[in-house]
């Protein structure tokens, strides 16, 4: 049986998102480490974390703004934020 290659990514949640998904013990410096199938996209992580209103968030991979359909690669750091503005 053929098994799809796995990749490891680190997910960091900001703007209180860890509270929205019920994580009591969360270290924003370490984040969460995920093992995902090769070719997984940002939306898979959002779905696995059960993030409310995932399309309203801002996502960054290794510091670059990305969309929900962006593929993840081995060693990526995915950061999830609520968009905010200021004056």
WOJOQUI-V821286 format. One record per pair of residues at least 12 apart in sequence whose C-alpha atoms are under 10 Angstrom apart, sorted by sequence separation. I is the first residue (numbers start at 1). GAP is how many residues later the second one is. D is the distance in Angstrom with one decimal. If there is no record, write none. Layout:
BEGIN
{{I | GAP | D} {I | GAP | D}}
END
This chain:
BEGIN
{{42 | 12 | 10.0} {43 | 12 | 8.7} {55 | 12 | 8.8} {61 | 12 | 9.6} {66 | 12 | 9.5} {13 | 13 | 9.0} {18 | 13 | 10.0} {55 | 13 | 7.3} {62 | 13 | 9.3} {63 | 13 | 9.9} {65 | 13 | 9.8} {66 | 13 | 10.0} {12 | 14 | 9.5} {13 | 14 | 9.3} {14 | 14 | 7.5} {34 | 14 | 9.8} {54 | 14 | 8.5} {62 | 14 | 6.2} {63 | 14 | 8.2} {64 | 14 | 9.4} {65 | 14 | 9.3} {12 | 15 | 8.7} {13 | 15 | 6.7} {61 | 15 | 6.4} {62 | 15 | 5.3} {63 | 15 | 8.3} {64 | 15 | 9.5} {12 | 16 | 6.1} {13 | 16 | 9.7} {43 | 16 | 10.0} {60 | 16 | 9.9} {61 | 16 | 5.5} {62 | 16 | 6.6} {63 | 16 | 7.9} {11 | 17 | 9.2} {12 | 17 | 7.7} {14 | 17 | 9.8} {42 | 17 | 8.1} {60 | 17 | 8.0} {61 | 17 | 4.6} {62 | 17 | 7.9} {12 | 18 | 7.6} {13 | 18 | 7.1} {42 | 18 | 9.5} {60 | 18 | 5.7} {61 | 18 | 6.4} {11 | 19 | 8.6} {12 | 19 | 4.5} {13 | 19 | 8.6} {42 | 19 | 9.1} {59 | 19 | 6.9} {60 | 19 | 5.1} {61 | 19 | 9.1} {10 | 20 | 8.0} {11 | 20 | 5.4} {12 | 20 | 6.4} {59 | 20 | 5.7} {60 | 20 | 6.7} {10 | 21 | 6.2} {11 | 21 | 5.0} {12 | 21 | 9.0} {58 | 21 | 8.2} {59 | 21 | 4.8} {60 | 21 | 8.5} {9 | 22 | 9.8} {10 | 22 | 5.5} {11 | 22 | 6.3} {46 | 22 | 8.5} {58 | 22 | 5.9} {59 | 22 | 6.4} {9 | 23 | 8.3} {10 | 23 | 4.5} {11 | 23 | 7.4} {45 | 23 | 9.4} {57 | 23 | 6.7} {58 | 23 | 5.1} {59 | 23 | 8.9} {9 | 24 | 5.8} {10 | 24 | 6.2} {42 | 24 | 8.6} {43 | 24 | 8.6} {44 | 24 | 8.5} {57 | 24 | 5.7} {58 | 24 | 6.0} {59 | 24 | 9.5} {8 | 25 | 6.8} {9 | 25 | 5.4} {10 | 25 | 9.1} {42 | 25 | 7.4} {43 | 25 | 4.9} {44 | 25 | 9.0} {56 | 25 | 9.3} {57 | 25 | 4.9} {58 | 25 | 5.9} {8 | 26 | 5.6} {9 | 26 | 6.7} {23 | 26 | 9.8} {41 | 26 | 9.2} {42 | 26 | 4.9} {43 | 26 | 6.3} {54 | 26 | 9.3} {56 | 26 | 7.3} {57 | 26 | 6.2} {58 | 26 | 9.5} {7 | 27 | 8.1} {8 | 27 | 4.7} {9 | 27 | 7.7} {22 | 27 | 9.6} {41 | 27 | 6.9} {42 | 27 | 6.0} {43 | 27 | 8.1} {44 | 27 | 9.7} {45 | 27 | 9.7} {54 | 27 | 10.0} {56 | 27 | 7.8} {57 | 27 | 9.8} {6 | 28 | 9.7} {7 | 28 | 5.7} {8 | 28 | 6.3} {21 | 28 | 6.9} {22 | 28 | 9.7} {41 | 28 | 5.6} {42 | 28 | 5.8} {43 | 28 | 9.1} {44 | 28 | 9.8} {54 | 28 | 9.5} {6 | 29 | 6.2} {7 | 29 | 5.3} {8 | 29 | 8.8} {21 | 29 | 6.5} {22 | 29 | 9.8} {40 | 29 | 9.0} {41 | 29 | 5.3} {42 | 29 | 6.5} {51 | 29 | 9.9} {5 | 30 | 10.0} {6 | 30 | 5.4} {7 | 30 | 6.1} {8 | 30 | 9.1} {20 | 30 | 9.2} {21 | 30 | 6.0} {40 | 30 | 8.4} {41 | 30 | 4.2} {42 | 30 | 6.7} {5 | 31 | 8.5} {6 | 31 | 4.5} {7 | 31 | 5.6} {18 | 31 | 9.4} {20 | 31 | 7.2} {21 | 31 | 7.6} {39 | 31 | 9.3} {40 | 31 | 5.7} {41 | 31 | 5.5} {4 | 32 | 9.6} {5 | 32 | 6.0} {6 | 32 | 5.2} {7 | 32 | 8.6} {20 | 32 | 7.4} {39 | 32 | 5.8} {40 | 32 | 5.8} {41 | 32 | 9.0} {4 | 33 | 6.2} {5 | 33 | 5.4} {6 | 33 | 8.9} {7 | 33 | 8.7} {18 | 33 | 8.9} {38 | 33 | 8.7} {39 | 33 | 6.5} {40 | 33 | 8.1} {45 | 33 | 9.2} {3 | 34 | 9.2} {4 | 34 | 6.6} {5 | 34 | 9.0} {6 | 34 | 9.3} {11 | 34 | 8.3} {17 | 34 | 7.7} {38 | 34 | 7.8} {39 | 34 | 7.3} {46 | 34 | 9.0} {4 | 35 | 9.3} {11 | 35 | 9.9} {17 | 35 | 9.0} {37 | 35 | 9.5} {38 | 35 | 7.2} {39 | 35 | 9.8} {9 | 36 | 9.7} {36 | 36 | 8.9} {37 | 36 | 9.7} {38 | 36 | 8.1} {42 | 36 | 8.0} {36 | 37 | 9.4} {37 | 37 | 10.0} {36 | 38 | 9.2} {42 | 38 | 9.8} {35 | 39 | 9.4} {17 | 40 | 9.9} {33 | 42 | 9.8} {33 | 44 | 9.3} {32 | 45 | 9.7} {13 | 46 | 9.8} {31 | 46 | 9.0} {32 | 46 | 9.7} {12 | 47 | 10.0} {31 | 47 | 9.3} {12 | 48 | 9.8} {31 | 48 | 9.0} {11 | 49 | 10.0} {11 | 50 | 9.3} {10 | 51 | 9.8} {9 | 52 | 9.9} {9 | 63 | 7.6} {17 | 63 | 8.0} {8 | 64 | 9.1} {9 | 64 | 7.4} {10 | 64 | 9.5} {17 | 64 | 7.6} {7 | 65 | 8.3} {8 | 65 | 7.8} {9 | 65 | 6.2} {10 | 65 | 7.2} {11 | 65 | 8.5} {12 | 65 | 7.4} {13 | 65 | 8.6} {14 | 65 | 7.5} {15 | 65 | 8.4} {16 | 65 | 8.7} {17 | 65 | 8.0} {7 | 66 | 6.6} {8 | 66 | 5.3} {9 | 66 | 5.1} {10 | 66 | 6.4} {11 | 66 | 5.9} {12 | 66 | 6.2} {13 | 66 | 6.0} {14 | 66 | 6.1} {15 | 66 | 5.9} {16 | 66 | 8.7} {6 | 67 | 9.6} {7 | 67 | 4.8} {8 | 67 | 5.8} {9 | 67 | 5.0} {10 | 67 | 4.8} {11 | 67 | 4.7} {12 | 67 | 4.7} {13 | 67 | 5.1} {14 | 67 | 5.2} {15 | 67 | 6.0} {6 | 68 | 8.3} {7 | 68 | 7.4} {8 | 68 | 7.6} {9 | 68 | 5.9} {10 | 68 | 6.1} {11 | 68 | 5.9} {12 | 68 | 6.3} {13 | 68 | 6.6} {14 | 68 | 7.5} {15 | 68 | 8.8} {7 | 69 | 9.1} {8 | 69 | 9.4} {9 | 69 | 7.2} {10 | 69 | 8.4} {11 | 69 | 7.6} {12 | 69 | 8.9} {13 | 69 | 9.4} {15 | 69 | 9.3}}
END
